[in-house]
């Protein structure tokens, strides 16, 4: 009797089943090989175990590949201004990977599973945001949240007097003038603040009578924005530490 729940023959079979048969491994081990980017179908990388292949298609498994879980990663995103942090994870796709050939890390769909945003930003602010799957990074950012220094460039309307800078000395932030427009219409301030919270810098500026025009986080701890453009992301390098 024909099983009505079986897929039509012309739809092919699941890639994981084909790889399991080719490699002589379990279905789960086959899925791990695929998720690690070790499998090609007709010469094209295939990373979705549930995809289907036809009998005539060529399936290749990289020599020496091992069925091991995908190594967890941390992703650093340049969040554009105007985008809520809750929506910014949608930018973490292969097309937005900054210079992947220099990163030494191949993008895999599994890198997106269970990513936690550890350093949110206000919707109106732009700059560095960290997402992680790594337990040690998540714990580090949680435990050191109160002492980790954030560096933020803040453009404010008008000039900033020496008196205002002196008043900032009594605040939790170290503030200096990064640049000042020749026409006096705008001043760029550099904030270095430990344990920065969303809205805190805006509150400090409001206390000083300053109107924020733009705000961009350029560093979290020892990790810089590092040449990213708005909407781009990169992997945290093995040698980098927050």
Buried (B, 14 or more C-beta within 10 A) or exposed (E): EEEEEEEEEEEBBBBBBBBBEBBEBEEEBBBBBBBBBBBBBEEEEBBBBEEBBEEEBEBBBEEEBEBEEBEBBBBBBBBBBEBEBEEBBEBBEEEBBBEEEEBEBBBBEBBBEEBBBBBBBBBEBBBBBBBBBBEEBBEBBEEBBEEBBBBBBBBBEBBBEEEBBEBBEEBEBBBEEEEBEEEEEBBBBBBBBBEBEEEBBBEBBEEBEBEBBBBBBBBBBEBBBBEBEBBBBBBBBEEBEB
